[in-house]
Amino acid sequence: MRAARSLAIALVLTVLAAPAAWARSALPNRTDAEFQAECLAVHNELRARHGAPPMAVDTNIAVYAKLRAALISQKDGLSHGHAGLRDHGENLSWWATTQRGQLGSCRRAVQSWYDEIKDYDFARPGFSGATGHFTQVVWKASTKLGCARVAGQGGKWFETYVVCNYKVPGNVQGDFPRNVLPPKG
């Protein structure tokens, strides 16, 4: 009896300690040169409105973004969040449809992040969960970018995850006034 109880406890502890066993497989990588070019172009277009210098794609950051996208796609929606993020700024997007083969675009993801500008108070610069995506997109000190897209059949829908990682990371307390500038004229 004691041995059976020990085995049952060990099995429960193993299952509880390994939540990844319940995660689904990562969705397939759908990142290509056209996607990367679109991500860079839309970021730089929006950054220019705020006097932020253009960013450049960094291949190491793009590889990291692919790893992040695969990881994040192992759970429904964006329930994984920024868990495990290391030394990068990050914006995440999730898009779902009932139509097979439709991919979410980088333009759609970045524009949705940028649209948070409507809630940003340039007179009182600082971090807010409602504007953190926007501020990362236009963060003046961020000069390197890597984005990735994974897409495929998820649990209920055809899903697209877009991940963009940034160097240097944005949203640093105290640095908002010099990094998140109001739109020019």
N, C-alpha and C positions, 0 to 999 in steps of 0.2 A: 504494500500500500504506500509506504513512504517513497519507494523508488518511482512508482507511478505518479505520485504527487509532484516529485522533483522534476520528472520529465515534463509534466503538464506545465509547471511553472516556467521551465526553461523554454518551452515552445512559445508560451505567451510572451515572455520577455524578448525572444528572438523576433517575433512578429512585430511587437511594439517598437523595437529598436530599429527595424528596417522598413520604414514607411515607403521607401522607394519600390518595394515589392508590389505595392498597390498602384503605382504610377503606370500610365500607358507608355507605349513606345514613343520615342520622339517622332515628330512629323518630318517628312523629307525636306532637305535643304532645297530652296528655290531661289537662292541668291545667284545672280549672274552679273556680268559687266554692265548691262543696261540698268539693272536695279541699283547698283552702286552709283552709277553716274546720275541717276534720278535723285537718289538720296543726297548726294553732294550738291547738286544744282539747286534743289529746293531749300536746303539748309542755307546755302550761300545767298540765295535770292532774298530770303527772309532776314538773314543777319545783316545784309547791306542796308535794309530799312532802318537799322538801329546803329549804324556806324561800326559794326563789329567786322573785323577782318575775315576774309574767306578762310574756310577750313580746307584741309587736304585729307584725302583718304589715306589711312595708315593700314598697311596690309596686316600687321600684327593685331591691331584693334579689330579689323574685320574678321579675322580668325576667331578672336575672343567673342565677338558678337555672334558668330555662328554657333559657338559652344553654348552661349547664353540662350540663344533662340531654341536650340534643341532641348536644353534643360527645361526652359519655361513651357514648352509645348507638351511636356509630359503630364500636365494637369489641365483640367478644363479652364477656359478663360485665362485670366491673369492671376489665378489664385496662388501661384508660386511667388509672384512679386519680385522684389529685388534680392531675395535670399541668396546668399553666396557671392554677391557682387564684391569684386576686389579692385580698388584703386582706379575706378573709372566712373564717370558720370553715365547715367543710363536713362533712356526713355523706352517704354514698351507700348506696343499696340496690339490689339487682338480684334480680328474682324471675322465674322461668320456669315455664311450664306447657305441656302439650300441647293444652290446650283453648283454642280460638279465643275471643276476646272477654272473657276473664277478666282483670281489671286488679288489680294489687297495690294495696293500700290504704296510705295514709299511716300509719294506726294500726299496721298490721303492721310497717312499716319502723321507725317510732319505737320501738315496743315492743321490737323486736329490738336496737336500739341501747341502749335502757335496760337490757335484760336483762344487759348486761355488768357491772352493779352487783355481780353474784355474785363477780367477780374483783377488785373494787376494795378496797384496804386503806385505810380511813379513818384508821387509826392511823399510816399512812405515806403521806400524800397525795403524788401526783405522777403523771407521765404514764406510760402503758403502752400499747403497741399493742393489748393485749387489752381495754382499757377506754376508749380515746379517744373512741369514739362516745358512750358513756354520759356521760362528763365534759362533752362539748360540749352534750348535751341539757340538763343541769342547771346549766351554767356560769352563776353568778349575775350576772355583769356583762354577759352577752349579753341585749340587750333588744329586738332587732329580728330578724325572721325572714322568709325567703322560701323557698318550696318549689315544686317542679315535678315533673311526672310525664310521661314519654314512654312509649309502649307500642305494640307491634305485632309483626309477624312478624320475628323475628330470623333468625340463620343456621339454627338447628335447632328452636327453640321460639318460642312467643309470650312475649315478654319485657316486663317493666315495670321501668323505672328510676325511682327516686325520689331527688331531690337536695334537700337542705335546706341553705341558706346562712345564716350567722349574723353579726350585728354586735353587739358586738365579738366578734372571734374568741376562742374558748376555748383551753384546753390550753396556756397560757402558763406556762413553767417558773417556779417560785417563787410563783405565784398560786393554786395549788390549795387551800391551807388556807382561804382566804377565799371561794373560788368554788365548791367542791364540798363541800357540807355533808352530813352524815349525814342519813338520813331521820328525820323527826320521829316520836316516839312511836308 
